[in-house]
Amino acid sequence: MSIIPGERFGTFKLPDEVNFVASHGRGATIYATDGREFIDLVIGSGPLLLGHAHPRIVAAVQAQIARGTTYYVLNDVAPQLAERIARHVPSSEAIKFVGAGSEATFYALRIARVATGRDLVLKFEGAFHGFHDYALQSLTPKGAGNYPVPEPDSGGIPAGVGETVLIAPFNDLDKTTEIVTANADRIAAIIVEPVQRTLMPLPGFLQGVRQLADKIGAVLIFDEVVTGFRLALGGAEEFFGVRPDLSTLGKVIGGGLPLAAVSGRRDLLDLTLSEHGDSYAYMSGTLNGNALSAAAGIAAVDAIVEDNLLPRLAAVGRAIAARFTESAKKLGIPFQMIGSLPVCEPIFGESPIHDYRSYLTVNRAAANVFGIELIKRGIFVRPAAKYYIPAVLTDEQVERIGDAGHEAMQVVRDRRLLEHAN
């Protein structure tokens, strides 16, 4: 029996037939202790946009570690990363670093409560904002969508927490407006993933949510832990042209090391200063803004900008989606790739997927087999989940992914898993 419960660090573990223990990685390839190697479409669940052991990040970390890692006072590295973020993210008037995306969303909600003097938070059904008690509400609800009442996603969450969270359906501006209007004087924040998991916002939805927040005086928070420096240099707010009051950033900005941030309006971030007395929003952490993670983040952001990697990232995602879609068409399989080009997901079924409830109708059995068959062919994915595309995939690797996808779809077809596809 492993000393690590479940032999996993979180909730994710591969099926036994394809499971492996990672040894090392290089570029877009991850290597197992048993000698197998895989093209990596998980990339650490997102932070390794530049792939494994990128030379610029390795050099930056090696140089910084010789100078020290963390000091618990302001260092000379983190402000340089903050300046780079502010240069590209339109809403970034001020930035404070934390250790992980979950911390960032937790603190952003606290800041919103202090700023407004209100207690309620509105989030969208199926949205993931980390592992704290406010976030783990109606991520994967089993009930029928009793809006705006949340359903906790874990044991150990006090019922009182759920009483401060409202749930609305993503991409349904009418229902969201109804919920917001009924609770206008109590909502402190509306928090949204601009691209919720792999669900793209319908035209006008984010703009409408922005207008709702303005109308009731709530803080609009974009959770850009996934989309930041991936969908565009300025993230989803640049891509969709909607500016939040606060945004949470993570994954890419740490270059593969633990780092996240709360970014946005200066008057809101200034509320984290203890000079505000009893009304301030406490925000601290032993390793917040540590020099080692900041150095890796600087190297990652500089490489993305200077090497103009995001167009390549989009092109690679488009090519993979095209190969999979072409194979499905040839094999007569109902199929679509949803999401943005850098973060996408294969769906077996052709009905529009626009919210959590419509996502539940897809053929997950087919998607799970497809993912397992990809892994058997040397493509590391999370079966029946989204893919993170690394910008360093070679054309030859893209071809291998396409060929493996075709073979995996043949298995899905031959196992007769498509009878229940929508």
Beta strands, then each sheet from edge to edge (+ up, - down):
strand 1: 22-26
strand 2: 29-32
strand 3: 37-40
strand 4: 94-98
strand 5: 120-124
strand 6: 165-168
strand 7: 187-192
strand 8: 219-224
strand 9: 246-249
strand 10: 260-264
strand 11: 336-339
strand 12: 343-347
strand 13: 379-380
strand 14: 387-388
sheet 1: 1+ 2- 3+ 13+
sheet 2: 4+ 10- 9+ 8+ 7+ 5+ 6+
sheet 3: 11+ 12- 14+
end
